[in-house]
C-alpha cells in the first residue's frame, strides 16, 4: 500500500479501520489542529500529503509517514501559537518502537528513525549556513542523504506555489553546495596540510627520506579524519610523529649496539 502510486486512500483507510489505533496509535493522534486560533491544517492531513508526494520507495515513504509522529507528544500552545519542540527526536524514538513492533528489519528501522530524527535539520539553511554546517549535514546523513533531501523537498504542502518553489530551490542550492564542497575537499585531500619546506623548517632537518615520510604520514592522517587538519593540528601531529620516529631510531641503535657487543664477546671467547 505504501509504495502505490497514490497511497492517500490506503493510509486514510488504515486510520479509520483501526489498524493504526492498534499498531501505530500516534498516527491517529496526529488528527489535531496545530493552532486552535488560526485553524491550520491538522498534522495527519499534512503527513498523508507529504507521504503521497514522495517517490514510491518504502524507506522514504515510511520516513515521510513518521516524520511528524512526535508532534502530538510535544504539542504546546503559548502566546506565540503552537510549538513542537524536539519533536524529531521524540518521533525517532517512537518510530523505532513501532516499526520494531511491526517486525521490520533492525537496520531498516534504524535508517527510517534516523531520517525522522534528521528531518528538521534543514530548517535554517535559508538563513545562511557555513561550509562546515553543510559538511556536517551531509556527514550526519551519510548514505541516507538522498532520501533525506527528498523528504525535505516534499515536506511542504502549502497551496502557495511560490513558497513551494522557493523551498525546493533551497534544497537544490543545498545539494549543489554539497557537490561543490565534496569536489573541493577531494582536491584538498590530494595536497598535504604542510609543504615539504614547512616540514623541514619545523623539524629542522635537511631534504631526504624523512621529509617524504612526514608528508605521507600527514596525508594518511588527513584522509582518515572527518575534517581536514588545520595547520596547527598538522604541526602538532608532525612533531609527535617525529618524536616517536626519533625514539624508535634510538631504540634501534641501542639494540644494534647490544648485538654487536654480544658478537664481539663470542668472537673474543673463540680466540
Secondary structure as the mmCIF struct_conf table of DSSP 4:
data_model
#
loop_
_struct_conf.conf_type_id
_struct_conf.id
_struct_conf.beg_label_comp_id
_struct_conf.beg_label_asym_id
_struct_conf.beg_label_seq_id
_struct_conf.end_label_comp_id
_struct_conf.end_label_asym_id
_struct_conf.end_label_seq_id
TURN_TY1_P TURN_TY1_P1 UNK A 2 UNK A 3
BEND BEND1 UNK A 4 UNK A 5
HELX_RH_AL_P HELX_RH_AL_P1 UNK A 8 UNK A 16
TURN_TY1_P TURN_TY1_P2 UNK A 17 UNK A 17
BEND BEND2 UNK A 18 UNK A 18
HELX_RH_AL_P HELX_RH_AL_P2 UNK A 19 UNK A 23
HELX_RH_AL_P HELX_RH_AL_P3 UNK A 25 UNK A 29
TURN_TY1_P TURN_TY1_P3 UNK A 30 UNK A 30
BEND BEND3 UNK A 32 UNK A 32
STRN STRN1 UNK A 33 UNK A 33
BEND BEND4 UNK A 34 UNK A 34
TURN_TY1_P TURN_TY1_P4 UNK A 36 UNK A 39
HELX_LH_PP_P HELX_LH_PP_P1 UNK A 40 UNK A 41
STRN STRN2 UNK A 42 UNK A 42
HELX_RH_AL_P HELX_RH_AL_P4 UNK A 43 UNK A 53
BEND BEND5 UNK A 54 UNK A 54
BEND BEND6 UNK A 56 UNK A 56
HELX_RH_AL_P HELX_RH_AL_P5 UNK A 58 UNK A 66
TURN_TY1_P TURN_TY1_P5 UNK A 67 UNK A 70
HELX_RH_AL_P HELX_RH_AL_P6 UNK A 71 UNK A 74
STRN STRN3 UNK A 75 UNK A 78
TURN_TY1_P TURN_TY1_P6 UNK A 79 UNK A 80
STRN STRN4 UNK A 81 UNK A 84
TURN_TY1_P TURN_TY1_P7 UNK A 85 UNK A 86
HELX_RH_AL_P HELX_RH_AL_P7 UNK A 87 UNK A 101
TURN_TY1_P TURN_TY1_P8 UNK A 102 UNK A 103
HELX_RH_AL_P HELX_RH_AL_P8 UNK A 106 UNK A 118
TURN_TY1_P TURN_TY1_P9 UNK A 119 UNK A 124
HELX_RH_3T_P HELX_RH_3T_P1 UNK A 125 UNK A 127
HELX_RH_AL_P HELX_RH_AL_P9 UNK A 131 UNK A 141
HELX_RH_3T_P HELX_RH_3T_P2 UNK A 142 UNK A 144
HELX_RH_AL_P HELX_RH_AL_P10 UNK A 145 UNK A 154
BEND BEND7 UNK A 159 UNK A 159
HELX_RH_AL_P HELX_RH_AL_P11 UNK A 161 UNK A 188
TURN_TY1_P TURN_TY1_P10 UNK A 189 UNK A 190
BEND BEND8 UNK A 191 UNK A 191
BEND BEND9 UNK A 193 UNK A 194
HELX_RH_AL_P HELX_RH_AL_P12 UNK A 196 UNK A 203
TURN_TY1_P TURN_TY1_P11 UNK A 204 UNK A 204
BEND BEND10 UNK A 207 UNK A 208
HELX_RH_AL_P HELX_RH_AL_P13 UNK A 209 UNK A 224
BEND BEND11 UNK A 225 UNK A 227
HELX_RH_AL_P HELX_RH_AL_P14 UNK A 231 UNK A 270
#
